[in-house]
Amino acid sequence: MDLCRRLVLALAALSAWATPVAAQRPLTVQGVRSLTFGTLLAGVNKSVLRTDAINGGQFDISGPSRASVLLTFTLPASMAGPGGATLPLSFGSKDGGWSPPQQIGTQTGFDPRAPFTAPLDQNGKVSAYLGGTAQPTANQRAGSYTGTITLTVVVLP
Amino acid sequence: MKRLMQPSLALVALVAGLVSSAAAQSNSGSITATAQVQQPINVLGAVNLSFGNVFPGVNKAVLLTDAGAGRFDVTGQASTPVNLAFTSLPTNLANGGNNLPVAFSSGYNTANSAAGATSFAPGSGASTSLSGTGALFVFLGGTVTPAVNQAAGTYTGTVTLQVTY
Protein backbone atom coordinates (compact mmCIF):
# COMPACT_ATOMS: atom_id res chain seq x y z
CA MET A 1 0.00 0.00 0.00
CA ASP A 2 2.85 2.29 0.85
CA LEU A 3 4.50 1.51 -2.44
CA CYS A 4 1.31 2.31 -4.35
CA ARG A 5 1.07 5.61 -2.50
CA ARG A 6 4.62 6.45 -3.36
CA LEU A 7 3.95 5.69 -7.04
CA VAL A 8 0.93 7.94 -7.04
CA LEU A 9 3.03 10.71 -5.56
CA ALA A 10 5.73 10.05 -8.12
CA LEU A 11 3.23 10.25 -10.95
CA ALA A 12 1.85 13.45 -9.49
CA ALA A 13 5.37 14.86 -9.34
CA LEU A 14 6.05 13.83 -12.91
CA SER A 15 2.84 15.43 -14.05
CA ALA A 16 3.86 18.65 -12.40
CA TRP A 17 7.29 18.43 -14.04
CA ALA A 18 5.79 17.69 -17.42
CA THR A 19 3.64 20.78 -17.50
CA PRO A 20 6.35 23.27 -18.57
CA VAL A 21 7.38 20.98 -21.44
CA ALA A 22 3.85 20.86 -22.78
CA ALA A 23 3.63 24.66 -22.58
CA GLN A 24 6.78 25.28 -24.65
CA ARG A 25 6.43 27.29 -27.82
CA PRO A 26 6.14 24.94 -30.78
CA LEU A 27 9.04 24.90 -33.22
CA THR A 28 8.35 26.60 -36.52
CA VAL A 29 10.63 27.19 -39.51
CA GLN A 30 9.55 29.67 -42.12
CA GLY A 31 11.24 30.28 -45.46
CA VAL A 32 11.14 34.08 -45.63
CA ARG A 33 13.21 35.02 -48.67
CA SER A 34 14.51 33.12 -51.67
CA LEU A 35 18.14 33.02 -52.71
CA THR A 36 17.98 35.09 -55.87
CA PHE A 37 20.86 35.22 -58.34
CA GLY A 38 18.99 37.37 -60.85
CA THR A 39 20.31 37.63 -64.38
CA LEU A 40 23.33 35.52 -65.28
CA LEU A 41 25.55 35.37 -68.33
CA ALA A 42 26.86 32.07 -69.61
CA GLY A 43 30.33 31.37 -68.25
CA VAL A 44 30.21 34.10 -65.61
CA ASN A 45 29.86 33.08 -61.96
CA LYS A 46 27.68 35.13 -59.67
CA SER A 47 27.69 35.14 -55.88
CA VAL A 48 25.06 36.35 -53.47
CA LEU A 49 26.20 37.20 -49.96
CA ARG A 50 24.25 36.01 -46.92
CA THR A 51 24.23 39.63 -45.79
CA ASP A 52 22.35 40.69 -48.93
CA ALA A 53 18.99 41.88 -47.60
CA ILE A 54 17.37 41.63 -51.02
CA ASN A 55 18.82 38.54 -52.69
CA GLY A 56 20.14 36.45 -49.80
CA GLY A 57 18.11 33.52 -48.50
CA GLN A 58 16.44 33.81 -45.10
CA PHE A 59 14.58 31.55 -42.68
CA ASP A 60 12.87 32.63 -39.48
CA ILE A 61 12.80 30.10 -36.67
CA SER A 62 10.62 30.15 -33.59
CA GLY A 63 10.67 27.73 -30.67
CA PRO A 64 11.29 27.37 -26.95
CA SER A 65 12.88 30.35 -25.24
CA ARG A 66 16.68 30.20 -25.07
CA ALA A 67 16.81 26.70 -26.50
CA SER A 68 19.69 25.51 -28.63
CA VAL A 69 18.71 24.35 -32.07
CA LEU A 70 20.57 22.30 -34.64
CA LEU A 71 20.38 23.83 -38.13
CA THR A 72 20.83 21.47 -41.06
CA PHE A 73 20.57 22.74 -44.61
CA THR A 74 19.72 20.50 -47.53
CA LEU A 75 21.58 22.23 -50.34
CA PRO A 76 21.09 21.40 -54.01
CA ALA A 77 24.18 20.93 -56.17
CA SER A 78 22.40 22.60 -59.06
CA MET A 79 19.25 24.39 -60.16
CA ALA A 80 16.98 22.91 -62.78
CA GLY A 81 16.18 24.77 -65.96
CA PRO A 82 14.62 24.43 -69.39
CA GLY A 83 14.73 21.11 -71.19
CA GLY A 84 16.46 19.34 -68.33
CA ALA A 85 19.37 21.79 -68.24
CA THR A 86 21.07 22.26 -64.88
CA LEU A 87 23.01 25.19 -63.46
CA PRO A 88 25.66 24.33 -60.87
CA LEU A 89 25.44 25.87 -57.40
CA SER A 90 28.08 26.00 -54.74
CA PHE A 91 28.09 27.00 -51.09
CA GLY A 92 31.18 28.04 -49.15
CA SER A 93 32.24 27.77 -45.55
CA LYS A 94 30.99 31.30 -44.78
CA ASP A 95 27.72 31.21 -46.72
CA GLY A 96 25.55 30.39 -43.70
CA GLY A 97 24.70 32.84 -40.94
CA TRP A 98 22.42 33.30 -37.97
CA SER A 99 21.35 36.30 -35.97
CA PRO A 100 18.72 37.39 -33.50
CA PRO A 101 15.48 37.77 -35.42
CA GLN A 102 15.57 40.19 -38.34
CA GLN A 103 19.04 41.50 -37.50
CA ILE A 104 20.74 40.61 -40.75
CA GLY A 105 23.57 43.02 -40.07
CA THR A 106 24.73 41.24 -36.92
CA GLN A 107 25.12 37.73 -38.26
CA THR A 108 27.46 35.05 -37.06
CA GLY A 109 28.73 33.05 -40.00
CA PHE A 110 28.90 29.30 -40.26
CA ASP A 111 29.40 26.58 -42.83
CA PRO A 112 25.95 25.68 -44.19
CA ARG A 113 27.28 22.41 -45.56
CA ALA A 114 27.44 20.95 -42.05
CA PRO A 115 24.95 20.93 -39.16
CA PHE A 116 25.39 23.93 -36.88
CA THR A 117 24.07 24.75 -33.42
CA ALA A 118 22.55 28.18 -32.82
CA PRO A 119 20.70 29.66 -29.84
CA LEU A 120 17.14 30.92 -29.77
CA ASP A 121 16.76 34.21 -27.95
CA GLN A 122 14.63 34.92 -24.90
CA ASN A 123 11.58 35.09 -27.16
CA GLY A 124 12.49 31.79 -28.75
CA LYS A 125 13.51 33.28 -32.10
CA VAL A 126 16.46 33.25 -34.46
CA SER A 127 16.96 33.97 -38.15
CA ALA A 128 19.16 31.91 -40.48
CA TYR A 129 20.67 33.28 -43.67
CA LEU A 130 22.19 31.75 -46.76
CA GLY A 131 24.37 32.98 -49.60
CA GLY A 132 25.86 31.02 -52.45
CA THR A 133 27.38 31.04 -55.91
CA ALA A 134 25.79 30.15 -59.22
CA GLN A 135 28.24 28.82 -61.80
CA PRO A 136 26.77 28.86 -65.30
CA THR A 137 28.87 27.04 -67.84
CA ALA A 138 30.19 28.71 -70.99
CA ASN A 139 27.41 27.10 -73.00
CA GLN A 140 24.71 27.39 -70.33
CA ARG A 141 21.29 27.22 -71.87
CA ALA A 142 19.28 30.43 -71.56
CA GLY A 143 16.17 30.41 -69.39
CA SER A 144 14.90 30.29 -65.84
CA TYR A 145 16.44 27.99 -63.26
CA THR A 146 15.14 27.05 -59.81
CA GLY A 147 16.14 24.83 -56.93
CA THR A 148 14.81 24.06 -53.46
CA ILE A 149 16.76 24.72 -50.27
CA THR A 150 15.46 23.18 -47.08
CA LEU A 151 16.43 24.00 -43.52
CA THR A 152 15.69 21.37 -40.91
CA VAL A 153 15.76 22.52 -37.30
CA VAL A 154 15.88 20.30 -34.23
CA VAL A 155 15.53 21.57 -30.68
CA LEU A 156 18.38 20.10 -28.72
CA PRO A 157 17.50 18.55 -25.33
CA MET B 1 3.74 -8.39 -6.36
CA LYS B 2 2.35 -8.70 -9.81
CA ARG B 3 -0.06 -5.80 -9.21
CA LEU B 4 2.79 -3.60 -8.06
CA MET B 5 4.80 -4.16 -11.27
CA GLN B 6 2.10 -2.84 -13.57
CA PRO B 7 2.15 0.79 -12.36
CA SER B 8 5.94 0.66 -12.41
CA LEU B 9 5.92 -0.20 -16.11
CA ALA B 10 3.33 2.48 -16.71
CA LEU B 11 5.60 4.98 -14.99
CA VAL B 12 8.56 3.98 -17.14
CA ALA B 13 6.43 4.31 -20.22
CA LEU B 14 5.26 7.75 -19.17
CA VAL B 15 8.78 8.98 -18.43
CA ALA B 16 10.01 7.68 -21.76
CA GLY B 17 7.16 9.44 -23.49
CA LEU B 18 7.89 12.73 -21.80
CA VAL B 19 11.59 12.57 -22.59
CA SER B 20 10.80 11.64 -26.15
CA SER B 21 8.39 14.53 -26.64
CA ALA B 22 10.89 17.01 -25.19
CA ALA B 23 13.77 15.92 -27.41
CA ALA B 24 11.98 15.31 -30.68
CA GLN B 25 10.96 18.88 -31.58
CA SER B 26 11.92 19.16 -35.20
CA ASN B 27 10.62 21.12 -38.13
CA SER B 28 11.74 22.31 -41.54
CA GLY B 29 11.08 25.07 -44.03
CA SER B 30 12.12 25.71 -47.60
CA ILE B 31 13.05 28.53 -49.92
CA THR B 32 13.89 28.51 -53.60
CA ALA B 33 17.08 29.44 -55.39
CA THR B 34 16.41 31.19 -58.66
CA ALA B 35 18.42 32.47 -61.60
CA GLN B 36 17.76 33.70 -65.11
CA VAL B 37 20.41 32.91 -67.71
CA GLN B 38 20.44 35.31 -70.60
CA GLN B 39 20.81 34.36 -74.21
CA PRO B 40 24.38 35.09 -75.35
CA ILE B 41 24.80 38.03 -77.66
CA ASN B 42 25.87 37.29 -81.20
CA VAL B 43 27.03 40.02 -83.55
CA LEU B 44 27.35 39.15 -87.20
CA GLY B 45 28.96 41.41 -89.76
CA ALA B 46 26.27 40.75 -92.35
CA VAL B 47 26.96 43.27 -95.12
CA ASN B 48 30.17 45.21 -95.84
CA LEU B 49 30.13 48.96 -96.33
CA SER B 50 31.11 49.49 -99.93
CA PHE B 51 31.86 52.85 -101.55
CA GLY B 52 32.45 51.34 -104.97
CA ASN B 53 34.55 53.30 -107.40
CA VAL B 54 35.63 56.76 -106.30
CA PHE B 55 37.60 59.43 -108.14
CA PRO B 56 40.45 61.62 -106.90
CA GLY B 57 39.14 64.85 -105.48
CA VAL B 58 35.50 63.71 -105.48
CA ASN B 59 33.89 62.84 -102.18
CA LYS B 60 31.51 59.94 -102.09
CA ALA B 61 28.87 59.24 -99.48
CA VAL B 62 26.94 56.06 -98.76
CA LEU B 63 23.75 56.67 -96.82
CA LEU B 64 22.33 54.17 -94.32
CA THR B 65 19.56 53.46 -96.77
CA ASP B 66 21.85 52.98 -99.77
CA ALA B 67 22.60 49.60 -101.28
CA GLY B 68 26.27 49.95 -100.33
CA ALA B 69 25.55 50.48 -96.62
CA GLY B 70 27.01 48.07 -94.08
CA ARG B 71 24.92 46.08 -91.65
CA PHE B 72 25.51 44.18 -88.42
CA ASP B 73 22.94 41.63 -87.28
CA VAL B 74 22.66 41.30 -83.49
CA THR B 75 20.82 38.56 -81.61
CA GLY B 76 20.42 38.02 -77.89
CA GLN B 77 17.97 37.99 -74.99
CA ALA B 78 14.58 39.27 -76.06
CA SER B 79 13.58 42.79 -74.99
CA THR B 80 16.84 43.32 -73.14
CA PRO B 81 18.77 46.62 -73.02
CA VAL B 82 22.12 46.64 -74.81
CA ASN B 83 24.96 49.08 -75.36
CA LEU B 84 26.42 49.59 -78.83
CA ALA B 85 30.01 50.70 -79.25
CA PHE B 86 32.30 50.69 -82.26
CA THR B 87 35.61 49.52 -80.89
CA SER B 88 37.35 49.86 -84.22
CA LEU B 89 36.43 52.87 -86.32
CA PRO B 90 39.24 53.86 -88.70
CA THR B 91 39.76 57.41 -89.86
CA ASN B 92 41.33 56.15 -93.06
CA LEU B 93 40.93 53.25 -95.41
CA ALA B 94 44.30 51.92 -96.38
CA ASN B 95 46.01 50.61 -99.46
CA GLY B 96 49.52 49.74 -98.49
CA GLY B 97 51.03 53.01 -97.37
CA ASN B 98 48.31 55.11 -98.95
CA ASN B 99 45.34 56.36 -96.95
CA LEU B 100 41.85 57.34 -97.97
CA PRO B 101 40.09 59.47 -95.31
CA VAL B 102 36.73 58.18 -94.21
CA ALA B 103 33.98 59.25 -91.80
CA PHE B 104 31.07 57.10 -90.70
CA SER B 105 27.37 57.39 -89.89
CA SER B 106 25.28 54.76 -88.12
CA GLY B 107 21.79 53.82 -87.03
CA TYR B 108 19.92 50.95 -85.40
CA ASN B 109 16.53 49.35 -85.79
CA THR B 110 14.87 46.27 -84.30
CA ALA B 111 13.64 45.52 -87.82
CA ASN B 112 15.86 44.95 -90.80
CA SER B 113 15.01 48.32 -92.28
CA ALA B 114 17.47 51.17 -92.55
CA ALA B 115 14.68 53.54 -93.47
CA GLY B 116 13.28 53.37 -89.94
CA ALA B 117 16.63 53.33 -88.19
CA THR B 118 17.47 55.62 -85.29
CA SER B 119 20.67 57.51 -86.10
CA PHE B 120 23.52 57.78 -83.62
CA ALA B 121 27.07 59.05 -83.72
CA PRO B 122 29.37 56.06 -84.27
CA GLY B 123 32.05 57.55 -82.05
CA SER B 124 29.66 57.93 -79.14
CA GLY B 125 27.80 54.63 -79.35
CA ALA B 126 24.21 54.14 -78.28
CA SER B 127 21.96 52.34 -75.84
CA THR B 128 18.81 50.61 -76.94
CA SER B 129 16.97 47.29 -76.51
CA LEU B 130 16.74 44.10 -78.49
CA SER B 131 13.39 43.33 -80.05
CA GLY B 132 10.78 40.99 -78.61
CA THR B 133 12.49 38.22 -80.55
CA GLY B 134 15.99 39.30 -79.46
CA ALA B 135 17.02 40.98 -82.72
CA LEU B 136 18.70 44.27 -83.58
CA PHE B 137 20.13 45.61 -86.83
CA VAL B 138 22.88 48.22 -86.93
CA PHE B 139 23.48 50.05 -90.19
CA LEU B 140 26.69 51.77 -91.21
CA GLY B 141 27.17 54.48 -93.81
CA GLY B 142 29.97 56.90 -94.43
CA THR B 143 31.82 59.31 -96.64
CA VAL B 144 35.24 58.95 -98.23
CA THR B 145 37.18 62.06 -99.24
CA PRO B 146 39.86 61.11 -101.76
CA ALA B 147 42.57 63.66 -102.35
CA VAL B 148 43.05 65.12 -105.80
CA ASN B 149 46.20 63.06 -106.11
CA GLN B 150 44.76 59.95 -104.44
CA ALA B 151 46.71 56.89 -105.58
CA ALA B 152 44.65 54.37 -107.46
CA GLY B 153 43.96 51.05 -105.80
CA THR B 154 41.68 49.18 -103.46
CA TYR B 155 41.35 50.70 -100.01
CA THR B 156 40.02 48.77 -97.04
CA GLY B 157 39.44 49.20 -93.33
CA THR B 158 37.87 47.21 -90.51
CA VAL B 159 34.95 48.42 -88.42
CA THR B 160 34.15 46.44 -85.29
CA LEU B 161 30.91 46.68 -83.34
CA GLN B 162 30.74 45.58 -79.71
CA VAL B 163 27.38 44.88 -78.12
CA THR B 164 27.00 44.33 -74.38
CA TYR B 165 24.09 43.87 -72.00
Contacts between the chains, C-beta under 8 A, distances in Angstrom:
chain1	res1	chain2	res2	distance
A	3	B	4	5.7
A	4	B	4	7.1
A	4	B	7	7.0
A	7	B	7	4.9
A	7	B	8	7.1
A	7	B	11	6.5
A	10	B	11	6.5
A	11	B	7	8.0
A	11	B	11	6.5
A	11	B	14	7.3
A	14	B	11	7.5
A	14	B	14	6.4
A	14	B	15	6.7
A	14	B	18	7.1
A	17	B	18	7.9
A	18	B	18	5.2
A	21	B	18	6.6
A	21	B	21	6.7
A	21	B	22	5.0
A	24	B	25	7.8
A	26	B	25	7.5
A	27	B	25	4.5
A	27	B	26	6.9
A	27	B	27	4.6
A	28	B	27	6.0
A	28	B	29	7.9
A	29	B	27	4.7
A	29	B	28	5.5
A	29	B	29	3.6
A	30	B	29	5.2
A	31	B	29	4.4
A	31	B	30	5.1
A	31	B	31	3.9
A	32	B	31	7.5
A	33	B	31	6.7
A	34	B	31	4.9
A	34	B	32	4.7
A	34	B	33	6.8
A	34	B	34	5.8
A	35	B	31	6.4
A	35	B	32	7.4
A	35	B	33	4.3
A	35	B	34	7.4
A	36	B	33	7.8
A	36	B	34	5.4
A	36	B	35	7.8
A	37	B	33	7.1
A	37	B	34	6.7
A	37	B	35	3.8
A	37	B	36	8.0
A	38	B	35	7.0
A	38	B	36	6.7
A	39	B	35	8.0
A	39	B	36	5.1
A	39	B	37	7.9
A	39	B	38	5.7
A	39	B	165	7.9
A	40	B	35	5.2
A	40	B	36	6.7
A	40	B	37	4.9
A	40	B	38	6.9
A	41	B	37	7.5
A	41	B	38	5.8
A	41	B	40	7.5
A	41	B	165	7.1
A	42	B	37	6.4
A	42	B	38	7.8
A	42	B	40	5.5
A	46	B	35	7.7
A	57	B	31	5.1
A	57	B	33	7.4
A	58	B	31	7.5
A	59	B	29	5.5
A	59	B	31	6.9
A	63	B	25	6.6
A	64	B	25	7.5
A	76	B	33	6.9
A	79	B	33	5.6
A	79	B	34	7.4
A	79	B	35	6.1
A	81	B	37	7.1
A	87	B	35	6.0
A	87	B	37	6.7
A	89	B	33	6.4
A	130	B	31	7.8
A	132	B	33	6.9
A	134	B	33	7.9
A	134	B	35	5.1
A	136	B	35	7.7
A	136	B	37	5.6
A	140	B	37	5.1
A	141	B	37	6.8
A	142	B	37	5.1
A	142	B	38	6.0
A	142	B	39	4.2
A	142	B	40	7.6
A	142	B	77	6.8
A	143	B	36	7.5
A	143	B	37	6.1
A	144	B	34	7.2
A	144	B	35	7.6
A	144	B	36	5.4
A	144	B	37	8.0
A	145	B	34	6.9
A	145	B	35	4.7
A	145	B	36	7.5
A	145	B	37	6.6
A	146	B	32	5.3
A	146	B	33	6.7
A	146	B	34	5.2
A	147	B	32	6.7
A	147	B	33	4.3
A	148	B	30	5.4
A	148	B	31	7.8
A	148	B	32	6.0
A	148	B	33	7.6
A	149	B	30	6.4
A	149	B	31	5.2
A	149	B	32	7.2
A	149	B	33	5.8
A	150	B	28	5.5
A	150	B	29	7.2
A	150	B	30	4.6
A	151	B	28	6.2
A	151	B	29	5.7
A	151	B	30	7.5
A	152	B	26	6.7
A	152	B	27	7.6
A	152	B	28	4.1
A	153	B	26	6.8
A	153	B	27	5.7
A	153	B	28	6.8
A	154	B	25	6.9
A	154	B	26	4.5
A	155	B	23	7.7
A	155	B	25	3.8
A	155	B	26	7.3
A	156	B	23	8.0
A	157	B	19	7.9
A	157	B	22	6.2
A	157	B	23	4.1
